[in-house]
Amino acid sequence: MTKEKERALEAIEEKADLIRSAADKVWEYAELSLQETKSAAYYCEILKKEGFQVEEKVSDIETAFSASYGSGRPVIGILAEYDALSGLSQKAGSLEREELVPGGSGHGCGHNLLGAGALAAALGIKAYLEDHPEEGTVILYGCPGEEGAASKAFMARDGVWKKLDAALTWHPEDVNEVATGSSNSCIQVQYKFQGIASHAAGAPEMGRSALDAVELMNIGVQFLREHMSDKARIHYAITDTGGCSPNVVQPRASVLYMIRSNHVAEAIELEKRVDKIAEGAALMTETSFEKKFIDGLADTVSNFALERVLYENFREIGVPSYTSEEHDFADKLAMTYSSEEYLPGVAAEFDPDLREEVHELRKKNGHAMNEFLAPLYQGEAFKAGSTDVGDVSWLVPTAQIHVASWPNGCPGHSWQNVSCDGTEIGKKAAIHAGKVLAAAAIDLLTRPELLKEAREEFEKRTRAGYTCPIPKGAIPVIPD
């Protein structure tokens, strides 16, 4: 651990109360995708006070921002998120389902911690740059709507990420590890059908059912599933059934589709097939439809060179530790869901030898919180989920870590996550993530050979070129 890194980590500790406050405030706000007005304003206020140059409404997105400090190259980007999920309002530190706001939102994906940890990293890097001016620049990006707007993809379309030499981020998880592998790209489209209302008994021949069109479209997509890649996924939700009176032929109905595939170009082609099914459904029912593009995002591109930098710093700094009271809470929380035989992390999932190592670490650990660093895995790995970090990774070398923020096996997007996010366990994860990211960024600022290696790997992995899933002129919108 160099003196420069030690100073950066000390700076983060000095700002620990501020970081905790950010995690708490955004947890309390619990704002949904593209509605994070209070959260974004809060971060911008903090960053201005801390001496960053803040730009608001990046890519014309109301709740997106960037905050830079320093000058010249290298330019290191730190990615922050802060949107919540609907229906997950939950009291902090509770061992049972207790809504804080009936029907309200909650941070089931831990983005209140993600943003706070990114802030911690930016503050640590700034402390280094204060002592070493002209050695580079750090930019913290506030990226709203990861759960339903893919703002990073819109920023990718606008070329925002091309100015960076590297991008680093983290995500709350149940394990301490360096993340790797590819993910599914995803395109979200709403199909809004229009028909003709009529008395369903007295004059059914006069009606044209938009709901029939939605149902026929869904059936058509079911048959499509046999003829798409085994890594592809298609999900839908009927967002408008046209009313609650069965004796009225429904004149309107809409369905929201998420179309995923391992590579963004494949997802775009798969979407075209879904479009044709919608056209067929409209033809069969003599209705019409409007297609509303919601968002799209690309698959992730690994960068082993950056991952090694993150791992070495994670190994040197260690992992969060917990009090007996925190262990007791986490152990009891883990009893509210099933996690038998669950081994966490990418290494355990994709490498049999490393799986055995993780098994031994879990056994030695003795508690629900994973108080160990999982071994570094660098091989082929695929996760069926999606993240707009993928679009960043197609334009600049990108890597991320996971820090244990919940007990082992805690299900994603759950009330248990929200409960733990609001405790000191979650805030410890945010502060710790900031330290690891800041230390890794200092390596990248001071050792040009690391960025050179990362760039060479990036060029090889992305030689096919980036296919942006965002159409020209599209803006982030919320589904109707």
Steps between C-alpha positions, in 0.01 A plus 500: 500500500667822382488822701289653224238228534510521878426871477207435265354238733543736795311767305213258451496420871496872576189528282339181634212685666424681174502170311270339756270799478484469121410132527229578756354798313469318167361193682238730651415669169459163321426664164414297193672501161527851346323647805811528721467879531587524870779242480673664203466849652641373829808353333556812290484718810753283683739485206493876444583556867786249469656698215389301195392661174143380461306472176131422532257345250767300316369376163186708568397257775351701785648292782840423345815689594879494489746639751867540410816588687855536370639564155653315211535128443450229609128554550342245737124469511308379806140390440221570749137388507218603734160379376269278707242231421124519533310308766801440725455756775642343816608604848875499549648237728178299519494120500153482351309656215398845622412768249628844591264664248203284394551411134814712489840446343822364645864441411472128429811513281705707743548802278495730802823324597635491145481877464646560846789264429570673168500832684751356748727391215484843336587670828797267552633560148451876543714488815778342295467756221510787751849384598598418142345766272516459124528119531156432363127541543224317681139527382211368706200427279151500645317240292124492568248237405715186492187304588290635215663765284858387423639853518856377443392372158357841407828654616685242288300604195607859567868404532531593869720202591754548222682769698598248770814287527327256738170464683459337841190418698359261758173339598362381833484121518526216751868441423832683483643442155618647173222459246562364152322347203236598251131575551191523287427810300144621540250705300176622657205585275136575570235394247179705529207355305190695392168335418131592492272491803164327470240317709649154538157331492277739305738588216818289526548515122550876524789471746870449438674386817838649583526251786457214251794646309716506813409142585567378147833683500597329824406160354710574193799582716455172690550314171802717420678372811577167328685682224735736681838465670506301823658805667221731383213599725166670434275630778179698489245678718154608393493863611147586385219247449258758366265517795325278751162454326487164321187603310695770316731406216828651617597789272853527632762275658875508536780262580858575607771268367861445608702326230839365602785326324867444574613752237329830432492448123312171560251676728429757230429222248281316754304819560425520128340156522289609796394806297378270224295301751339825615420584138345155457289538812372835377422350159307209653288727719464794259654730759795734479794552731761754599850388590660700783874452553585509870869415526775264394838393628794288387673192635808546718859471378749367757841654552728257681782757531281740699351213698847399619567858617175498695570159650849589623366809673202311643735231632732760654221704665303196613125468551248664735482365854195486724407532863335213686171692483530537122581131462198414713269716286633356173476142627138553599418678173641203308244280672217687322589349161636175365872491422595138569810383313537842336856601417546863400687664216612448144798280594281244678255495211742448212813325635472164685833542678423853613154384601663265749717785626192719552331209676787482748497875549126492570543216750784679676306828494232373737250783446247613241707805401779392267801644679755386242625593152397246238782377274561682173333326206594600147333278245180468302198595709150598400220650709149515355428837663576839347675822597566823313860483623530286186469804275784670687715188461464512120650852487767498773682235709263431788501282811305467822498336840232360727506568874298298751204715600251227589520148649602202288237400244277798567265523200537803275229765492362385835378667820794338677735701278316822583510423872874435492572802276384727779733352762866550584574176310400668175682822577819311582478345153468841335801644682705188430411498132611861474837412648565214259397706196706799611813290559463332160449838331823630656684204347353593161601865544857418600584189296440567128589142409179383668280721285699399192436131573132566567464698176668232290267234641201728449587557134516124438172424675306779330643472148151416367389850601224629723141459386301761687149380591370857536342641183600850392266755652368267772481640853468308828133459586289323759257237367133602500 
